[in-house]
Amino acid sequence: MSPAFTRRTTVKPSRVLPSRSGFTLLELVLATLISSLVIGMLSVALTFSMRAWEREQNRKPSDMPAMLDLMKMQLAQFDPTYIRIDGESRPLFQGNAHSLTLATAHSVKAISGGAPVVARYLFDEREKKLFYAEMPLDTHHTDAIKAFIEIGPSTSEESWPRFFSVEVSALTFTFGGQEKGSFSESWGEEESPMPSFVLVKWVLPGDAEADARSIIPNFIFPLKTDRKNAAGVARPTLPGAGSDSE
């Protein structure tokens, strides 16, 4: 071929883009940070769960729920019979921040055979225990009732009435007045024979927060009394049955 017809071609090398086959430093830092946060949150949650599990395993079963159920039933079946003590006749319902005494139609049958009783609850701050005892309601022998209200708790099997106890770190009673929004730390000398409700607050051993329960007295088949018979034994009547109360 003649050199005149020879054409020289020049091939330019193509430009190849570099491939991204790894992470940048910023991406690695962010991934490490996120992983650390996730691991930290999981660690805190696991530690909290293990501590809660250990507390539950070490906690002794409490009889407080059973005591509260008994208290609820006794308040619900409050007996408004008038009882004469120290020359004054009124239904037996009195209490303060750490004690509660009432006449009730609900009793622990193992103790009283199911008869109406005088029930007494007493919280001892030193022993961290809630004591309970009951005795039959005998309106003809009120001196025994007065003595029962005044005696201190005793767990001796030879004492009568016998006191039973449950462990509780703290417990208080609050009484609701008949007027809406009124509260009292004691009850017994008010004109009304019973409060509108009883608020119980307690703290179990090993717990940091308090629990509370509000109970309305005399709400199961509520009874009224005849004030004219207050000097003797008043006979409860059903609401609407016709009462000669003053």
Secondary structure, 3 states (H helix, E strand, C coil): CCHHHCCCCCCCCCCCCCCCCCCCHHHHHHHHHHHHHHHHHHHHHHHHHHHHHHHHHHCCCCCHHHHHHHHHHHHHCECCCEEEECCEEEECEEEECCEEEEEECCCCHHHHCCCCEEEEEEEECCCCEEEEEEEECCCCCHHHHHHHHHCCCCCCCCCCCCCEEEECCEEEEEEECCCCCCEECCECCCCCCCCCEEEEEEECCCCCCCEEEEECCCCCCCCECCHHHCCCCCCCECCCCCCCCC
